Amino acid sequence: QVQVAESGGGSVQPGGSLRLSCAAIGFYLRWNGMKWYRQAPGKERELVASISSRGESTIHLDSVKGRFTISKDNVENTVSLQMNDLKPEDTAVYFCYARLAQEDYWGQGTQVTVSS
């Protein structure tokens, strides 16, 4: 069964850090890439970062460049999103996503809340 599952969300103060993890189940990240999206209340889901099967990483949101880093561990079969210097506007539900065999796979999402 193909599945992706996020973990690591929580509540932090501005300037804090969180590390999100997404486990790939039923497929290998050495052959497939992964993407991170986020969605804030009342907003459309937006692409945050992506990583290819070869480990090439891209940050797609200008607002998080220099603060967020995406990486992949082919042994653990997980993709991580390291989030530093978090700001209130980073508050959202974060989703991992993979496309495999012409199908879309979404995680259930993990809540990230940044507030004082």
MARTORTOR-388418 format. One record per residue (C-alpha): x, y, z; residue in one letter; residue number from 1. Coordinates in pm, 1 decimal, padded with zeros to 6 digits. Layout:
// MARTORTOR-388418
+----------+----------+----------+----+-----+
:        X :        Y :        Z : aa :   i :
+----------+----------+----------+----+-----+
:        X :        Y :        Z :  a : NUM :
...
+----------+----------+----------+----+-----+
This chain:
// MARTORTOR-388418
+----------+----------+----------+----+-----+
:        X :        Y :        Z : aa :   i :
+----------+----------+----------+----+-----+
:  00000.0 :  00000.0 :  00000.0 :  q :   1 :
:  00136.8 :  00341.1 : -00100.1 :  v :   2 :
:  00109.2 :  00607.4 :  00168.0 :  q :   3 :
:  00282.0 :  00920.7 :  00295.9 :  v :   4 :
:  00263.1 :  01026.4 :  00660.1 :  a :   5 :
:  00374.0 :  01352.4 :  00823.6 :  e :   6 :
:  00494.2 :  01407.7 :  01177.5 :  s :   7 :
:  00673.0 :  01672.0 :  01382.4 :  g :   8 :
:  00422.0 :  01956.8 :  01390.5 :  g :   9 :
:  00348.2 :  02155.8 :  01702.3 :  g :  10 :
:  00331.9 :  02499.9 :  01861.3 :  s :  11 :
:  00638.0 :  02724.7 :  01888.0 :  v :  12 :
:  00718.1 :  03086.7 :  01963.2 :  q :  13 :
:  00834.4 :  03323.9 :  01689.5 :  p :  14 :
:  01200.1 :  03261.7 :  01613.4 :  g :  15 :
:  01175.8 :  02896.9 :  01710.2 :  g :  16 :
:  01240.4 :  02589.3 :  01499.3 :  s :  17 :
:  01060.1 :  02271.4 :  01401.9 :  l :  18 :
:  01161.5 :  01972.4 :  01194.5 :  r :  19 :
:  00885.9 :  01796.6 :  01001.3 :  l :  20 :
:  00926.2 :  01444.9 :  00870.6 :  s :  21 :
:  00737.1 :  01254.0 :  00602.9 :  c :  22 :
:  00763.8 :  00877.0 :  00577.7 :  a :  23 :
:  00727.1 :  00712.8 :  00238.5 :  a :  24 :
:  00539.6 :  00384.9 :  00263.3 :  i :  25 :
:  00521.0 :  00138.2 : -00022.1 :  g :  26 :
:  00775.6 :  00313.3 : -00244.7 :  f :  27 :
:  01142.2 :  00414.7 : -00236.2 :  y :  28 :
:  01260.5 :  00773.0 : -00215.8 :  l :  29 :
:  01581.7 :  00681.4 : -00396.5 :  r :  30 :
:  01360.4 :  00650.4 : -00705.3 :  w :  31 :
:  01090.3 :  00907.7 : -00626.3 :  n :  32 :
:  01084.1 :  01267.7 : -00514.5 :  g :  33 :
:  00859.7 :  01439.2 : -00263.7 :  m :  34 :
:  00699.3 :  01781.0 : -00210.0 :  k :  35 :
:  00587.1 :  01983.8 :  00090.8 :  w :  36 :
:  00275.5 :  02202.2 :  00074.5 :  y :  37 :
:  00105.6 :  02416.6 :  00336.5 :  r :  38 :
: -00241.0 :  02565.0 :  00377.8 :  q :  39 :
: -00343.3 :  02842.1 :  00614.2 :  a :  40 :
: -00709.7 :  02908.3 :  00708.2 :  p :  41 :
: -00890.2 :  03086.8 :  00426.3 :  g :  42 :
: -00593.5 :  03042.7 :  00192.2 :  k :  43 :
: -00523.0 :  02810.8 : -00097.7 :  e :  44 :
: -00273.2 :  02531.7 : -00058.5 :  r :  45 :
:  00072.2 :  02645.6 : -00169.3 :  e :  46 :
:  00387.7 :  02462.2 : -00268.8 :  l :  47 :
:  00668.2 :  02515.6 : -00017.1 :  v :  48 :
:  00954.7 :  02290.6 : -00122.8 :  a :  49 :
:  01041.0 :  01988.2 : -00333.7 :  s :  50 :
:  01319.9 :  01735.5 : -00364.0 :  i :  51 :
:  01393.8 :  01508.1 : -00657.1 :  s :  52 :
:  01486.4 :  01141.3 : -00654.3 :  s :  53 :
:  01848.1 :  01251.9 : -00703.5 :  r :  54 :
:  01833.0 :  01475.2 : -00394.1 :  g :  55 :
:  01809.2 :  01807.3 : -00577.0 :  e :  56 :
:  01621.0 :  02047.4 : -00349.7 :  s :  57 :
:  01414.8 :  02354.7 : -00434.7 :  t :  58 :
:  01248.1 :  02614.3 : -00212.8 :  i :  59 :
:  00950.5 :  02756.0 : -00401.0 :  h :  60 :
:  00828.9 :  03024.4 : -00158.6 :  l :  61 :
:  01032.6 :  03343.5 : -00140.8 :  d :  62 :
:  00898.8 :  03405.2 :  00208.5 :  s :  63 :
:  01074.1 :  03096.6 :  00350.0 :  v :  64 :
:  01400.1 :  03102.1 :  00152.6 :  k :  65 :
:  01697.5 :  03107.5 :  00386.4 :  g :  66 :
:  01484.8 :  02970.7 :  00671.3 :  r :  67 :
:  01352.3 :  02633.9 :  00543.5 :  f :  68 :
:  01555.2 :  02340.2 :  00413.1 :  t :  69 :
:  01428.5 :  02019.1 :  00253.8 :  i :  70 :
:  01634.1 :  01700.0 :  00264.7 :  s :  71 :
:  01598.4 :  01327.5 :  00202.2 :  k :  72 :
:  01725.4 :  01015.6 :  00377.3 :  d :  73 :
:  01712.2 :  00714.4 :  00144.9 :  n :  74 :
:  01794.1 :  00470.2 :  00426.7 :  v :  75 :
:  01513.2 :  00585.2 :  00656.8 :  e :  76 :
:  01299.9 :  00648.7 :  00347.8 :  n :  77 :
:  01192.1 :  00986.5 :  00482.7 :  t :  78 :
:  01187.4 :  01349.4 :  00367.8 :  v :  79 :
:  01239.8 :  01629.0 :  00620.1 :  s :  80 :
:  01153.9 :  01997.4 :  00625.3 :  l :  81 :
:  01374.7 :  02189.6 :  00866.8 :  q :  82 :
:  01204.3 :  02517.9 :  00958.3 :  m :  83 :
:  01409.9 :  02783.6 :  01137.4 :  n :  84 :
:  01330.1 :  03136.8 :  01252.5 :  d :  85 :
:  00959.2 :  03062.6 :  01235.7 :  l :  86 :
:  00717.5 :  03350.8 :  01195.0 :  k :  87 :
:  00344.4 :  03379.1 :  01271.3 :  p :  88 :
:  00271.2 :  03379.1 :  00898.6 :  e :  89 :
:  00418.0 :  03027.1 :  00879.4 :  d :  90 :
:  00118.1 :  02900.8 :  01076.3 :  t :  91 :
: -00055.4 :  02642.3 :  00858.6 :  a :  92 :
: -00126.7 :  02276.3 :  00809.4 :  v :  93 :
:  00171.6 :  02122.0 :  00633.6 :  y :  94 :
:  00123.8 :  01833.3 :  00390.0 :  f :  95 :
:  00368.3 :  01604.2 :  00216.3 :  c :  96 :
:  00287.4 :  01488.5 : -00134.7 :  y :  97 :
:  00415.5 :  01231.7 : -00380.2 :  a :  98 :
:  00315.5 :  01135.4 : -00730.3 :  r :  99 :
:  00365.4 :  00772.5 : -00816.6 :  l : 100 :
:  00230.3 :  00554.0 : -01097.0 :  a : 101 :
:  00012.0 :  00841.0 : -01225.1 :  q : 102 :
: -00156.2 :  00877.9 : -00884.8 :  e : 103 :
: -00142.0 :  01157.5 : -00625.1 :  d : 104 :
: -00068.7 :  01070.7 : -00262.7 :  y : 105 :
: -00128.0 :  01322.7 :  00016.8 :  w : 106 :
: -00055.8 :  01294.5 :  00384.4 :  g : 107 :
: -00319.8 :  01389.6 :  00640.8 :  q : 108 :
: -00131.4 :  01704.1 :  00737.3 :  g : 109 :
:  00043.1 :  01822.7 :  01051.2 :  t : 110 :
: -00040.4 :  02150.9 :  01225.1 :  q : 111 :
:  00229.7 :  02413.3 :  01274.6 :  v : 112 :
:  00135.0 :  02706.6 :  01497.7 :  t : 113 :
:  00369.6 :  03000.3 :  01556.9 :  v : 114 :
:  00254.1 :  03242.9 :  01825.7 :  s : 115 :
:  00367.8 :  03416.2 :  02142.0 :  s : 116 :
+----------+----------+----------+----+-----+
